[in-house]
Amino acid sequence: MLDNDKQINAFAALSASGMVTPAPVVVCEGAQARAEQLAASVRALLLPDVTYPADVSGYTGKLPGYAASLDAAAGAAVGFVAAVKPFSSPSELLQLKTGWECHVKGNRLSPAPAFALVAAMGDEAVTGAVGDLLQTVSLSALSGAMEAINAKAGTAAAPGATGGAVIAPAFTEEETSALSEATSALDALLLSLPASASALARLADQVSASTSTAKKAMSDAVAIALMSGLSGDPVMGQAVSAIMPAAVLAALNEE
């Protein structure tokens, strides 16, 4: 190792900077934080123990759906990071490369299927669709509209001065219109988020499946290499027979 000046210079550069986190992982880490922050902010706009009257409940009732959609996006981003980030080192990639080659060779696959981890580490479209959308979401209009609604709804929820009756809030047309416009804007903005989050989750699942396949193939190939030298061994042969399936032993003993 480090057999020439190029490698030595590269070693110095790596020692100074460390490895680079794949860009899609960075995007998804940011998407997770953004989605979680937005979901918490949306939930905070709904007053606890308040039943919103019919003239605004059609709008306020959308807020839990917004939060759930944002939660799903955050979960998809978490899943992608968990599937990709642990393999962001040369040693891990080398083991997976060898394992995937064993999978392809051992199953006589031709042409060799693509390794999903490689595509995920270079992805821009799937991860970017979620990350970019979340960055465009603004809750300022919704927050302003809900502030006006909550100012009256919270007061009306308290018992009245006489007979313990609850005073129904009276919202102005301007207040209900502001809430209607704010939710309509978010409806349009978040419309594609579930599909984008689902695509991200599918990509993460594909990565996890491919890395699991590569790791198992590597383990199986190592086992075969070791057992092929031990199956006829006078000392360890009986132990090998005890742990290996009969079909494996038969294949190893073929003439």
C-alpha positions in Angstrom: 0.0 0.0 0.0 1.0 3.6 -0.6 3.4 2.4 -3.3 3.8 5.7 -5.2 3.6 9.5 -4.9 0.0 9.6 -6.1 -1.2 7.3 -3.4 0.8 9.1 -0.8 -0.6 12.5 -1.8 -4.1 11.0 -1.8 -3.5 9.5 1.6 -2.5 13.0 2.9 -5.6 14.5 1.4 -7.9 11.9 2.9 -6.3 12.2 6.3 -7.0 15.9 6.2 -10.6 15.9 5.0 -12.0 12.5 5.8 -14.5 10.6 3.7 -17.4 12.5 1.9 -21.0 11.6 2.9 -22.9 10.7 -0.3 -25.0 13.7 -1.5 -28.3 11.8 -1.5 -27.7 10.9 2.2 -27.1 14.6 3.0 -30.3 15.5 1.1 -32.3 13.0 3.1 -30.9 14.0 6.4 -32.0 17.5 5.7 -35.4 16.3 4.4 -35.9 14.4 7.6 -35.2 17.4 9.8 -37.3 19.7 7.6 -40.3 17.3 7.5 -40.2 16.7 11.3 -40.1 20.4 12.0 -43.0 21.2 9.6 -45.1 18.4 11.1 -44.6 19.6 14.6 -45.4 23.2 13.5 -48.6 22.0 11.9 -49.8 20.1 14.9 -49.0 23.1 17.1 -51.5 25.1 15.2 -54.4 23.0 16.5 -55.6 23.9 20.0 -56.1 21.0 22.3 -59.6 20.3 23.6 -61.1 22.7 21.1 -63.9 21.6 18.7 -63.7 23.9 15.7 -67.1 25.0 14.4 -68.5 23.9 11.1 -67.6 27.1 9.2 -63.9 26.4 9.7 -63.7 22.7 10.6 -63.5 21.7 6.9 -60.2 23.6 6.8 -58.8 22.8 10.2 -59.6 19.1 9.7 -56.9 19.1 6.9 -54.1 19.8 9.3 -53.7 16.3 10.7 -53.5 15.0 7.2 -50.7 17.5 6.4 -48.8 16.3 9.5 -49.2 12.7 8.6 -48.0 13.2 5.1 -44.9 15.0 6.5 -44.3 12.2 9.0 -44.3 9.7 6.1 -41.8 11.8 4.2 -39.6 12.0 7.3 -39.8 8.2 7.7 -38.9 7.6 4.1 -35.9 9.8 4.5 -34.8 8.0 7.7 -35.1 4.7 5.9 -33.0 5.8 3.0 -30.2 7.1 5.3 -30.3 3.9 7.3 -30.1 1.8 4.1 -27.2 3.7 2.5 -25.0 5.5 5.0 -23.6 2.4 6.8 -21.9 1.4 3.5 -20.2 4.7 2.8 -16.7 3.5 3.2 -14.3 1.8 0.8 -14.0 -1.3 2.9 -17.8 -1.8 3.1 -18.1 -1.2 -0.7 -15.4 -3.7 -1.5 -17.0 -6.4 0.6 -20.4 -5.7 -1.0 -18.8 -5.7 -4.5 -17.3 -9.1 -3.8 -20.6 -10.3 -2.4 -22.6 -9.1 -5.3 -20.2 -10.7 -7.7 -20.6 -14.0 -5.8 -24.4 -13.6 -6.0 -24.3 -13.1 -9.7 -21.8 -15.9 -10.4 -23.4 -18.3 -7.9 -26.8 -17.9 -9.4 -25.5 -17.8 -13.0 -27.2 -14.5 -13.7 -26.6 -13.0 -17.1 -26.6 -10.2 -17.7 -25.6 -9.1 -14.1 -28.4 -7.1 -12.5 -27.7 -3.6 -11.3 -26.7 -3.2 -7.7 -29.2 -0.8 -6.1 -26.8 0.7 -3.6 -24.7 2.1 -6.5 -27.7 3.8 -8.1 -28.9 5.2 -4.7 -25.5 6.7 -3.9 -25.7 8.7 -7.2 -29.4 9.4 -7.1 -30.6 13.0 -7.6 -34.2 12.5 -8.9 -35.9 10.4 -6.1 -34.2 12.0 -3.1 -34.3 15.5 -4.7 -38.0 15.2 -5.3 -38.6 14.9 -1.6 -35.9 17.3 -0.4 -36.8 20.1 -2.9 -40.5 19.9 -2.2 -40.0 20.2 1.5 -37.8 23.2 1.1 -40.6 25.0 -0.8 -43.2 24.5 1.9 -44.0 27.6 3.9 -46.5 27.6 6.8 -46.6 31.4 7.2 -50.0 31.8 5.5 -51.5 28.9 7.4 -50.0 30.1 10.7 -51.4 33.6 10.2 -54.8 32.3 9.4 -54.9 29.9 12.3 -53.7 32.6 14.7 -56.9 34.6 14.0 -59.1 31.5 14.2 -57.5 30.3 17.4 -57.8 33.7 19.1 -61.6 33.3 18.9 -62.0 29.5 19.1 -59.9 29.4 22.3 -61.9 32.1 23.9 -65.2 30.6 22.9 -64.2 27.2 24.3 -64.3 28.7 27.8 -67.8 28.5 29.6 -69.9 31.6 29.3 -70.7 33.9 32.1 -74.3 32.7 32.4 -75.6 29.1 32.7 -72.2 27.6 31.7 -73.1 27.9 28.0 -70.3 27.8 25.5 -70.2 30.9 23.3 -70.0 30.0 19.6 -67.2 32.0 17.9 -68.1 34.3 15.0 -65.5 34.4 12.3 -65.4 37.1 9.7 -65.4 36.3 6.0 -61.9 37.6 5.8 -60.7 35.1 8.5 -62.4 32.1 6.9 -61.2 33.1 3.4 -57.6 33.4 4.7 -57.8 29.9 6.1 -59.4 28.5 3.0 -56.7 30.0 0.8 -53.9 28.8 3.0 -55.1 25.2 3.1 -55.8 25.3 -0.7 -52.2 26.4 -1.3 -50.9 23.6 0.9 -53.2 21.1 -0.7 -51.6 21.8 -4.1 -48.1 22.0 -2.7 -48.2 18.7 -0.8 -50.2 16.8 -3.4 -47.2 15.0 -4.8 -45.5 14.4 -1.5 -47.0 11.0 -0.7 -46.0 9.6 -4.1 -42.5 11.1 -3.8 -42.1 9.7 -0.3 -43.3 6.3 -1.5 -40.7 6.3 -4.3 -38.0 7.1 -1.8 -39.1 4.3 0.5 -39.1 1.9 -2.4 -35.5 2.9 -3.3 -34.5 2.4 0.3 -36.1 -1.1 0.3 -34.3 -2.0 -2.9 -31.0 -0.9 -1.4 -31.6 -2.9 1.7 -32.5 -6.0 -0.3 -29.4 -5.7 -2.5 -27.0 -5.2 0.4 -28.6 -8.1 2.3 -28.2 -10.3 -0.8 -24.6 -9.3 -1.2 -23.7 -9.9 2.4 -25.4 -13.3 2.4 -23.7 -14.3 -0.9 -20.4 -13.3 0.6 -20.9 -15.3 3.7 -22.1 -18.4 1.7 -19.2 -18.1 -0.8 -16.7 -18.0 2.1 -18.3 -21.0 3.7 -18.1 -23.0 0.5 -14.5 -22.0 0.0 -13.6 -23.1 3.6 -15.8 -26.3 3.5 -14.4 -27.5 0.1 -11.0 -27.9 1.8 -12.4 -29.5 5.0 -15.1 -31.8 3.7 -12.7 -34.7 3.3 -10.4 -33.8 6.2 -9.9 -36.7 8.6 -10.1 -34.4 11.6 -12.8 -32.0 10.6 -14.8 -33.9 8.0 -17.4 -35.2 10.5 -17.9 -31.7 11.9 -18.4 -30.3 8.4 -21.0 -33.0 7.7 -22.9 -32.0 10.8 -23.3 -28.4 9.7 -23.6 -28.5 6.0 -26.8 -29.5 4.1 -26.5 -32.8 2.2 -27.0 -31.2 -1.1 -24.0 -28.9 -0.5 -21.8 -31.8 0.5 -22.9 -33.8 -2.6 -22.1 -30.8 -4.9 -18.6 -30.5 -3.3 -17.9 -34.2 -3.7 -18.9 -34.4 -7.3 -16.2 -35.9 -9.6 
